[in-house]
Amino acid sequence: MSQESCQPSHPTTVLIPKARGGRAQRAVYLLLALCATALYLTGEPLRLTARSLTSHFVVLQIGVLLKGTCYLAEEIFHLQSRYHGNFWRALSACFPLRWHGPILLICGSAYVALLDGDEQPLSLRLCLASLCQLLILALGLHKPSAVEMSEMSETSKQNVAHGLAWSYYVGYLKIVLPRVKESMEEFSRVNPNVLARRETWKLHILVPLSCDIYDDLEKADSNIQYLTDLTENTLTRAGTKKRVYKHSLYAIRDEDNKV
């Protein structure tokens, strides 16, 4: 087979995106070297340069702490559901103190040591820095760009989970959900006493956080009782002829043993 025949036949063929190669990080190093060179060529006094650098670092770290405080104000209401009641887990999730804490301490100490007597009071500078950072948070200017979110998802391998979720929706839910109602109506006509009140019909899709689902639901809970199977749906999907989609019907009893 010739090489030309292996090429996509249509110019709009969608290609699978490749993993990012870390060029953004290399661009950071390049720009860092250029900025350091430009700063050196200005001939500014070392003390003034060091004070400005530490001042900017302190402002950035204050912004991180303020943002974490705002997030913590929300997360404390979700301790049980998200952190199993552990306050320290919520605290560590909001405040990345492993690096930001020491950097803030070192830069803050260096900045205080480099202050001159004629400078603005330290308390005023901290208030102004906090005000600027809170304005950034209030205006939503701290949110990552679409590229940053995509890179974070790719780095943490969440894109794989997203693909599996979309596969579950496109390859299963999108197919069977429109037919569930028809199957329920057909079953109700044959068994009018089982699903008597149509107005109470509801669809609940329950997925445990652990994604661990029992093969036999009756063994998971004695209040769940298997009744029968709904009408099978047979479709041709993804090259598979007459693929069968089948669902089981269960009865759930409450504490009064009522279905």
C-alpha positions in Angstrom: 0.0 0.0 0.0 1.4 3.4 -1.0 2.1 6.0 1.6 -0.3 8.4 0.0 -3.2 6.0 0.6 -2.5 5.9 4.3 -3.2 9.7 4.6 -6.6 10.9 5.8 -9.0 11.1 2.8 -10.8 14.2 4.2 -9.0 17.4 5.3 -11.4 17.7 8.3 -10.4 14.4 9.8 -10.2 14.8 13.5 -6.8 13.9 14.9 -6.2 12.6 18.4 -4.3 15.4 20.3 -0.9 14.5 21.5 0.3 14.9 25.1 1.9 18.3 25.7 5.6 18.3 25.6 6.5 20.7 28.3 7.3 23.6 26.0 5.5 26.0 28.2 7.8 25.3 31.1 10.8 25.7 28.8 9.4 29.1 27.7 9.2 30.1 31.4 12.9 29.4 31.8 13.7 31.3 28.7 11.7 34.3 29.7 13.2 34.1 33.2 16.7 34.3 31.8 15.8 37.3 29.6 14.2 39.1 32.5 17.2 38.5 34.8 19.5 39.7 32.1 17.4 42.8 31.5 17.3 43.5 35.2 21.1 43.1 35.5 21.7 45.6 32.6 19.6 48.3 34.3 22.3 48.7 36.9 19.8 49.1 39.8 21.3 48.7 43.3 21.1 45.2 44.6 19.3 46.2 47.8 16.5 47.9 45.9 16.2 45.0 43.5 16.1 42.5 46.3 13.5 44.5 48.2 11.2 44.8 45.1 11.5 41.0 44.4 10.7 40.0 48.0 7.8 42.5 48.0 6.3 40.9 44.9 6.7 37.4 46.4 5.0 38.4 49.6 2.1 39.9 47.7 1.7 36.7 45.7 1.8 34.4 48.7 -0.7 36.7 50.5 -3.0 36.2 47.6 -2.7 32.4 47.9 -3.5 32.5 51.6 -6.5 34.8 51.0 -7.8 32.6 48.3 -7.5 29.5 50.5 -9.4 31.3 53.3 -12.2 32.1 50.9 -12.3 28.4 49.8 -12.2 27.2 53.4 -15.3 29.3 54.2 -17.2 27.0 51.8 -15.5 23.7 52.5 -16.2 23.7 56.3 -19.8 23.1 55.4 -18.9 19.9 53.5 -16.6 18.3 56.0 -18.7 15.1 56.3 -19.5 14.6 52.7 -16.1 15.5 51.2 -13.5 15.1 53.9 -15.1 12.4 56.2 -15.3 15.0 59.0 -11.5 15.7 59.0 -10.9 19.4 59.4 -7.2 19.1 58.7 -7.9 17.4 55.3 -10.1 20.3 54.3 -7.4 22.8 55.6 -4.6 21.1 53.6 -6.9 21.1 50.5 -7.4 24.8 50.7 -3.9 25.9 51.8 -0.9 24.4 49.9 1.4 25.2 52.9 4.1 22.8 51.9 5.7 25.4 49.6 3.8 28.6 50.0 4.2 28.7 53.8 8.0 28.6 53.9 8.2 31.0 50.9 5.9 33.5 52.6 8.0 33.3 55.8 11.3 33.7 54.1 10.3 36.5 51.8 8.4 38.3 54.5 11.4 38.2 56.8 13.7 39.3 54.0 11.4 42.2 53.1 11.2 43.4 56.7 15.0 43.2 56.9 15.4 45.3 53.7 12.9 48.0 54.7 14.2 51.6 54.9 13.1 54.1 57.5 11.4 56.3 55.0 9.2 53.6 53.5 5.5 53.3 54.0 4.5 51.4 57.1 4.5 47.7 56.8 0.8 47.4 57.9 -0.2 49.8 55.1 1.6 47.8 52.5 0.0 44.5 53.8 -3.4 46.1 53.7 -2.9 47.4 50.1 -1.6 44.0 49.0 -4.6 42.2 50.6 -7.0 44.7 49.0 -5.5 44.1 45.5 -5.6 40.3 45.9 -9.2 40.4 47.2 -10.3 42.6 44.2 -8.7 40.0 41.9 -10.7 37.2 43.6 -13.9 39.2 43.5 -13.6 40.0 39.8 -12.7 36.4 39.0 -9.3 37.3 37.4 -7.6 34.4 39.2 -9.4 31.7 37.3 -7.2 29.5 35.1 -7.5 29.7 31.3 -8.9 26.9 29.2 -5.4 25.8 28.3 -4.4 25.6 32.0 -7.5 23.6 32.9 -6.8 21.2 30.0 -3.1 20.8 31.1 -4.1 20.1 34.7 -6.6 17.5 33.6 -4.0 15.9 31.3 -1.3 16.0 34.0 -3.5 14.3 36.6 -4.8 11.8 34.0 -8.4 13.1 34.5 -8.8 13.2 30.7 -8.9 9.4 30.8 -11.7 9.5 33.3 -13.5 12.1 31.2 -13.2 9.9 28.2 -14.6 6.9 30.1 -17.5 9.0 31.3 -18.3 10.2 27.8 -18.0 6.7 26.5 -20.5 5.5 29.2 -22.9 8.3 28.2 -22.6 8.0 24.4 -22.3 4.2 24.2 -24.9 3.4 26.9 -27.0 6.1 28.5 -27.8 7.9 25.4 -29.1 4.7 23.9 -31.0 3.1 26.7 -32.5 6.1 28.5 -35.0 7.1 25.8 -36.2 3.5 25.7 -36.6 3.0 29.5 -39.9 4.9 29.6 -41.3 2.7 26.8 -40.2 -0.4 28.6 -41.8 0.8 31.8 -45.1 1.6 30.1 -45.1 -1.8 28.4 -44.4 -3.6 31.7 -47.1 -1.5 33.4 -49.7 -2.6 30.9 -48.9 -6.3 31.5 -48.5 -5.8 35.3 -50.9 -3.0 36.3 -50.6 -3.7 40.0 -46.9 -3.4 40.2 -46.5 0.1 38.8 -49.9 1.5 39.4 -49.1 5.2 40.1 -47.5 6.5 37.0 -47.1 10.0 38.5 -44.6 8.6 41.0 -42.2 7.1 38.3 -38.8 8.6 38.7 -35.4 7.7 37.3 -32.4 7.6 39.7 -28.9 6.8 38.5 -26.9 6.0 41.6 -23.1 5.6 41.3 -21.1 5.1 44.6 -18.1 7.2 45.2 -16.0 4.1 45.3 -17.6 2.9 42.0 -17.9 -0.5 43.7 -21.3 -2.0 42.8 -22.6 -5.4 43.9 -23.2 -7.9 41.2 -26.3 -9.1 43.1 -28.2 -6.2 44.6 -30.3 -8.6 46.8 -27.1 -9.6 48.6 -26.2 -5.9 49.2 -29.5 -5.1 50.9 -32.2 -7.4 52.2 -34.8 -4.7 51.4 -34.1 -5.0 47.7 -36.0 -7.8 45.9 -35.7 -8.8 42.3 -39.0 -8.9 40.4 -38.4 -9.5 36.7 -36.6 -8.2 33.6 -37.9 -5.4 31.3 -38.3 -6.0 27.6 -34.9 -6.4 25.9 -33.8 -3.8 23.4 -31.9 -5.1 20.4 -29.8 -2.7 18.3 -26.8 -2.8 16.0 -24.1 -0.6 17.5 -20.4 -0.1 16.8 -20.2 -3.1 14.4 -22.0 -5.5 16.7 -25.1 -7.0 15.2 -28.2 -7.3 17.4 -26.6 -6.1 20.6 -28.9 -6.7 23.5 -29.6 -4.1 26.2 -31.4 -5.6 29.2 -32.5 -4.2 32.5 -33.9 -5.8 35.7 -36.7 -4.5 37.8 -36.4 -4.5 41.6 -38.8 -3.8 44.5 -37.5 -1.8 47.4 -39.1 -2.1 50.8 -39.0 0.6 53.5 -38.8 0.2 57.3 -42.5 -0.7 57.4 -42.0 -3.4 54.8 -44.0 -1.4 52.2 -42.9 -1.5 48.6 
